[in-house]
Amino acid sequence: MKDADNLDVHIHVLNVTLSGHDYFNGDETMAKVVVQMKVLPEGIEVDLKKLEEQINEALPEDVKIYKVVEEPIAFGLKCLKVTVLMPEAAGGTDPVENAISSIKEVSRVEVELVSRI
């Protein structure tokens, strides 16, 4: 992913957060973090829409999906670029990575961007 795309995600999430759009419905004293991950499926036969639903169900309760984009990799294989908003907490992104990695159709999860907002 291009650095400009990462910056665009960060700026857009910051603008949404500052505009009063509440993704958290919770403790406003804890800092928020935006995390962008590349989720690689087991193969080209994996239904990415279904995988997106499974990811949403697997995430911890305090983590909200902000954006999901399909991105081609090679030879028909696509990945999901998943951007989530979460409270800053001990353990960092491990709970989110572990939740997504536990899905049978997921081959690998790569964190591409973590930024405090």
C-alpha positions as CSV (number, residue, x, y, z in Angstrom):
1,M,0.0,0.0,0.0
2,K,1.2,3.5,-0.8
3,D,2.1,5.8,2.0
4,A,-0.4,8.3,0.6
5,D,-3.2,5.7,1.0
6,N,-2.2,5.1,4.6
7,L,-2.2,8.9,5.3
8,D,-5.6,9.2,3.6
9,V,-7.0,6.5,5.9
10,H,-5.6,8.2,9.0
11,I,-6.8,11.7,8.0
12,H,-10.3,10.5,7.1
13,V,-10.7,8.5,10.4
14,L,-9.4,11.5,12.3
15,N,-11.9,13.8,10.6
16,V,-14.8,11.4,11.2
17,T,-13.8,11.1,14.9
18,L,-13.5,14.8,15.4
19,S,-16.8,15.5,13.6
20,G,-18.6,13.8,16.4
21,H,-19.4,10.5,14.7
22,D,-19.4,8.1,17.6
23,Y,-17.9,4.7,16.8
24,F,-17.2,3.8,20.4
25,N,-20.2,4.5,22.6
26,G,-18.0,4.1,25.6
27,D,-15.2,5.5,27.6
28,E,-14.2,8.8,26.0
29,T,-11.1,9.1,28.3
30,M,-9.2,6.2,26.6
31,A,-7.3,7.1,23.5
32,K,-8.5,5.5,20.2
33,V,-6.4,3.7,17.6
34,V,-6.9,3.1,13.9
35,V,-5.5,-0.2,12.7
36,Q,-5.3,-1.2,9.0
37,M,-4.6,-4.9,8.3
38,K,-4.2,-7.0,5.2
39,V,-6.2,-10.2,5.6
40,L,-5.1,-13.0,3.2
41,P,-7.6,-15.8,2.5
42,E,-6.7,-19.5,2.2
43,G,-7.3,-19.4,-1.6
44,I,-9.2,-17.8,-4.5
45,E,-12.3,-19.9,-3.7
46,V,-13.0,-18.1,-0.5
47,D,-16.1,-15.8,-0.6
48,L,-14.7,-12.4,0.5
49,K,-18.1,-11.0,1.4
50,K,-18.7,-14.0,3.7
51,L,-15.2,-13.6,5.1
52,E,-15.9,-9.9,5.8
53,E,-19.0,-11.0,7.8
54,Q,-17.0,-13.6,9.7
55,I,-14.4,-11.0,10.6
56,N,-17.1,-8.6,11.9
57,E,-18.5,-11.4,14.1
58,A,-15.1,-12.5,15.4
59,L,-13.9,-9.1,16.5
60,P,-13.8,-8.1,20.1
61,E,-16.9,-6.1,21.2
62,D,-15.0,-2.8,21.6
63,V,-13.5,-3.0,18.1
64,K,-15.5,-1.5,15.2
65,I,-14.9,-2.0,11.5
66,Y,-14.4,1.3,9.8
67,K,-13.7,0.2,6.2
68,V,-13.1,-3.0,4.2
69,V,-11.7,-2.9,0.7
70,E,-10.9,-5.9,-1.7
71,E,-7.4,-5.6,-3.2
72,P,-6.0,-7.9,-5.9
73,I,-2.8,-9.7,-5.1
74,A,-1.9,-12.0,-8.1
75,F,-3.4,-14.7,-10.3
76,G,-7.0,-14.1,-9.2
77,L,-6.2,-14.0,-5.5
78,K,-7.6,-11.0,-3.6
79,C,-7.1,-9.9,0.0
80,L,-9.2,-7.7,2.3
81,K,-7.8,-4.5,3.6
82,V,-9.6,-4.1,6.9
83,T,-9.5,-0.9,8.8
84,V,-10.8,-1.0,12.4
85,L,-11.2,1.5,15.2
86,M,-10.4,0.3,18.7
87,P,-9.5,1.7,22.2
88,E,-5.9,1.9,23.0
89,A,-5.2,-0.8,25.5
90,A,-2.5,-3.2,26.7
91,G,-1.9,-6.0,24.3
92,G,-2.0,-3.7,21.3
93,T,-3.4,-5.3,18.1
94,D,-2.9,-8.9,19.3
95,P,-6.5,-9.5,20.3
96,V,-7.8,-8.3,16.9
97,E,-5.1,-10.2,15.0
98,N,-5.8,-13.4,16.9
99,A,-9.6,-13.1,16.4
100,I,-9.2,-12.7,12.7
101,S,-6.5,-15.4,12.4
102,S,-8.9,-17.9,14.2
103,I,-11.2,-17.8,11.2
104,K,-10.7,-21.0,9.1
105,E,-10.6,-19.3,5.7
106,V,-7.9,-16.8,6.8
107,S,-4.3,-17.7,5.8
108,R,-2.5,-14.7,7.3
109,V,-3.1,-11.3,8.9
110,E,-0.6,-8.5,8.4
111,V,-0.8,-5.2,10.3
112,E,0.0,-2.4,7.9
113,L,-0.8,0.7,9.9
114,V,-1.4,1.6,13.5
115,S,-2.0,5.2,14.6
116,R,-3.4,6.8,17.6
117,I,-6.2,9.2,16.9
